[in-house]
Amino acid sequence: MKKPRDAGILCFSVLCLGIVIVCMLHFFLRNPVYYQLGEYTAEEAAFRAMDFGEEGLSVLFSLAEESGRTPGEAAAPFMVEYEFSLADVPGGQLTPGRLKDLETAMEQVRPVELSKLAGFYNVLLEDLVYFPIAGGESDASADYSYENSWGAERTYGGERTHEGTDIMDGGNGRGFFPVVSVSDGVVEHCGWLELGGWRLGIRSPGGAYFYYAHLSGYDHEFQPGEQIRAGQLLGFMGDSGYSRTEGTIGNFAVHLHFGIYFRSDHYEELSVNPYWILRYLEDRKVKYSY
């Protein structure tokens, strides 16, 4: 037979546990972004895929300008409504009227999520200016390609998934393509990295971290804290990396690995898919004489 004191402790413990569970449910229901962009969720995977589709970002940027909103404020309601993918959504459905209706509806039931999600998209979109590969006076002589390889398998250093987009050289060779900064920013990391070879990591004013890897060399000796301008020459496309020995080249085809990261509630740096952002920036190139 249990002693009265033991029974009292058990009841008190159950009561405390119940209060904690109720508080947690209340918090997450009021702040769904914390679990939608948290660990081990399908929603997080969908968000990170950044599936704006072929015309989605162009339409959203135009809509933001037309309606006096930030890119994130224009993107967030539509991305939530269409489960983080605009690939199959006709551009005619991304209208100011539809945006206003979605905002009104979501602000009544999910205001915290909407505001936070808009902030995340602003970090990733507001500072974009140029495609990371410069364009010549005529691109006829410049052959490169890239595809949506987000999540593809990689094996060097152990099994992992690809967290970026590879812009592949089509035969021009190591050191041919100029790599430029997509945004203003500050150098956070530079120098040799086993996976990335000669790489640069640049933090934009809004907080996005743009990562340029496998360079054949740098324009000059960059330093952490150095200010960078959008369109500034960083170096040239190469095939450095996959080795602890600095200067190793030739372990894979010449390409630029381009990555985008940002800080979230759960991660110091969370990677997102750059592919559709690159598609949007494709026609925004710095001119360079090859």
C-alpha positions in Angstrom: 0.0 0.0 0.0 1.4 3.4 -1.0 2.0 5.9 1.6 -0.1 9.1 1.5 3.1 11.2 1.0 4.1 9.1 -2.0 0.7 9.4 -3.6 0.8 13.2 -3.1 4.2 13.5 -4.8 2.9 11.4 -7.7 -0.2 13.5 -8.1 1.9 16.7 -7.9 4.3 15.3 -10.6 1.4 14.4 -12.9 -0.1 17.9 -12.4 3.2 19.6 -13.2 3.7 17.4 -16.3 0.2 18.3 -17.5 0.8 22.0 -17.1 4.1 21.7 -19.1 2.3 19.8 -21.9 -0.5 22.4 -22.0 2.0 25.2 -22.1 4.0 23.6 -24.9 0.8 22.9 -27.0 -0.3 26.5 -26.5 3.1 27.8 -27.5 3.4 25.7 -30.7 -0.2 26.4 -31.7 0.4 30.1 -31.3 3.8 29.9 -33.0 3.7 27.1 -35.6 6.9 28.3 -37.4 8.9 26.9 -34.5 7.9 23.4 -35.5 7.3 24.0 -39.2 10.9 25.1 -39.6 12.2 22.9 -36.8 14.0 19.6 -36.8 12.7 16.4 -38.5 9.6 17.9 -40.2 8.3 17.6 -43.7 7.4 21.3 -43.6 11.1 22.1 -43.0 12.2 20.1 -46.0 9.6 21.8 -48.2 10.7 25.2 -47.1 14.3 24.4 -47.7 13.6 23.3 -51.2 12.7 26.9 -52.1 10.5 25.7 -54.9 9.5 29.0 -56.5 9.2 27.5 -60.0 10.3 28.9 -63.3 8.5 32.3 -63.1 7.5 32.4 -59.4 10.3 34.7 -58.1 10.0 37.2 -61.0 6.3 37.4 -60.3 6.8 37.8 -56.6 9.4 40.5 -56.9 7.2 42.4 -59.3 4.2 42.0 -57.0 6.2 43.2 -54.0 7.2 46.4 -55.9 3.7 46.9 -57.1 2.1 46.5 -53.7 4.7 48.3 -51.6 5.7 45.1 -49.8 9.0 43.4 -49.2 9.8 40.3 -51.2 9.3 38.2 -48.1 5.9 39.7 -47.4 4.9 38.9 -51.0 6.2 35.4 -50.9 5.2 34.1 -47.5 1.4 33.9 -47.9 1.6 32.2 -51.3 4.2 29.7 -50.1 2.1 28.8 -47.1 -1.1 28.5 -49.2 0.5 26.3 -51.8 2.5 24.2 -49.4 5.9 25.7 -50.2 5.8 25.1 -53.9 4.8 27.4 -56.7 6.0 25.2 -59.5 2.6 24.3 -60.7 0.8 27.5 -59.8 -0.1 29.7 -62.8 1.3 33.2 -62.5 -2.2 34.6 -62.9 -3.0 33.4 -59.4 -0.2 35.4 -57.9 -2.1 38.7 -57.9 -2.3 41.7 -55.5 -5.9 40.8 -54.7 -5.1 37.2 -53.9 -2.2 38.3 -51.8 -4.4 40.6 -49.8 -7.0 37.9 -49.2 -4.4 35.4 -48.0 -2.7 38.0 -45.7 -6.1 38.8 -44.1 -7.0 35.2 -43.6 -3.6 34.1 -42.2 -3.2 37.1 -39.9 -6.3 36.1 -38.1 -5.1 32.6 -37.3 -1.3 32.4 -37.9 0.1 35.9 -37.4 3.4 34.9 -35.8 4.1 32.3 -38.4 3.4 34.6 -41.3 5.6 37.4 -39.9 8.4 35.1 -39.1 8.3 33.3 -42.5 8.2 36.6 -44.3 11.4 37.6 -42.3 13.1 34.4 -43.4 12.3 35.0 -47.0 13.5 38.6 -46.8 16.9 37.4 -45.5 17.2 35.1 -48.5 15.8 37.4 -51.2 16.3 41.1 -50.4 20.0 41.3 -51.2 20.1 39.4 -54.5 21.6 41.4 -57.3 23.7 39.4 -59.8 24.2 35.8 -61.1 27.4 34.4 -59.6 29.0 33.8 -63.0 29.9 36.9 -65.0 28.6 37.1 -68.6 30.7 38.1 -71.6 29.8 40.5 -74.3 28.5 37.5 -76.1 27.7 34.3 -74.1 28.1 32.2 -77.2 31.7 31.3 -76.3 30.8 30.6 -72.7 29.4 27.1 -72.0 28.1 26.2 -68.6 25.0 24.4 -67.2 23.3 23.6 -63.9 20.4 21.6 -62.7 18.3 21.2 -59.6 20.6 18.8 -57.7 19.4 19.7 -54.3 19.5 16.6 -52.1 21.5 14.4 -54.5 23.8 11.9 -53.0 27.4 12.7 -52.3 30.0 10.3 -51.0 33.3 12.1 -50.3 33.9 12.2 -46.6 31.0 9.8 -46.0 27.4 9.6 -47.4 25.7 13.0 -47.4 23.3 15.0 -49.5 24.1 17.9 -51.8 23.2 21.3 -50.2 23.7 23.6 -53.1 23.8 24.0 -56.9 26.7 23.1 -59.1 27.3 25.4 -62.0 29.2 23.1 -64.4 31.9 24.2 -66.9 31.0 22.9 -70.4 34.6 22.6 -71.6 36.1 26.1 -71.2 38.5 24.9 -68.5 39.7 25.7 -65.1 40.1 29.5 -64.5 37.9 30.5 -67.4 34.6 31.7 -65.7 34.8 34.7 -63.4 32.9 34.2 -60.2 31.3 37.4 -58.7 29.4 38.2 -55.6 25.7 38.0 -55.9 25.3 40.7 -53.2 26.9 43.3 -51.1 28.4 41.7 -47.9 31.3 40.9 -45.6 33.8 38.1 -46.0 33.3 35.6 -43.1 35.3 32.7 -44.3 38.1 32.3 -46.9 41.0 30.1 -47.7 41.2 26.3 -48.0 38.5 23.9 -46.9 38.7 20.1 -47.4 35.3 19.8 -49.1 35.2 23.2 -50.7 38.8 23.7 -51.8 39.5 27.4 -52.2 36.2 29.0 -51.1 34.6 32.2 -49.9 31.7 32.7 -47.6 30.1 36.1 -47.7 27.4 37.4 -45.3 24.9 39.8 -47.0 23.5 42.9 -45.1 20.2 41.1 -44.5 21.9 38.0 -43.0 22.1 35.4 -45.9 25.4 33.5 -46.2 26.5 33.0 -49.8 29.1 30.2 -50.3 31.3 29.9 -53.3 33.5 26.8 -53.5 36.1 25.0 -55.7 37.6 28.2 -57.0 40.8 27.9 -59.1 42.1 31.0 -57.3 41.1 34.3 -55.8 41.0 37.7 -57.3 43.2 38.8 -54.4 44.0 37.7 -50.9 40.7 38.2 -49.1 40.5 38.8 -45.4 37.6 38.0 -42.9 35.7 41.3 -42.3 36.5 42.6 -45.8 33.6 44.5 -47.4 32.4 43.1 -50.7 30.3 44.8 -53.4 27.6 43.1 -55.4 29.2 42.0 -58.7 32.7 42.2 -57.4 35.1 39.7 -58.8 35.9 37.0 -56.3 37.9 34.5 -58.3 37.5 31.9 -61.1 35.7 28.7 -61.5 37.9 25.7 -60.8 38.1 22.1 -59.4 39.9 22.6 -56.1 39.1 20.5 -53.0 38.2 17.1 -51.8 41.6 16.9 -50.0 43.2 18.1 -46.8 46.2 19.1 -48.9 45.8 22.8 -49.9 46.0 23.3 -53.6 44.7 19.9 -54.6 42.9 20.0 -58.0 41.5 17.6 -60.5 39.4 15.3 -58.2 36.2 16.2 -60.1 34.9 18.2 -63.1 35.4 22.0 -63.1 32.4 23.8 -61.5 31.3 26.3 -59.0 29.4 25.0 -56.0 27.1 27.8 -54.9 25.3 27.5 -51.6 22.9 29.7 -49.5 22.5 29.5 -45.8 20.8 31.5 -43.0 20.4 31.4 -39.3 17.1 30.0 -37.9 15.7 29.3 -34.4 17.1 25.7 -34.5 20.3 26.1 -36.6 23.4 28.2 -36.7 23.4 27.8 -40.4 20.5 26.2 -42.3 21.0 25.5 -46.0 18.4 26.2 -48.6 18.1 25.2 -52.3 19.7 27.9 -54.5 18.5 26.5 -57.8 15.4 28.7 -58.4 17.2 31.8 -57.1 19.9 31.1 -59.7 17.2 30.8 -62.4 15.8 34.2 -61.3 19.3 35.7 -61.5 20.3 34.1 -64.8 19.7 37.3 -66.8 21.3 39.5 -64.2 25.0 39.2 -65.1 28.0 41.4 -64.7 29.7 42.0 -68.0 33.2 40.6 -68.3 35.6 40.2 -71.2 36.7 36.6 -71.4 
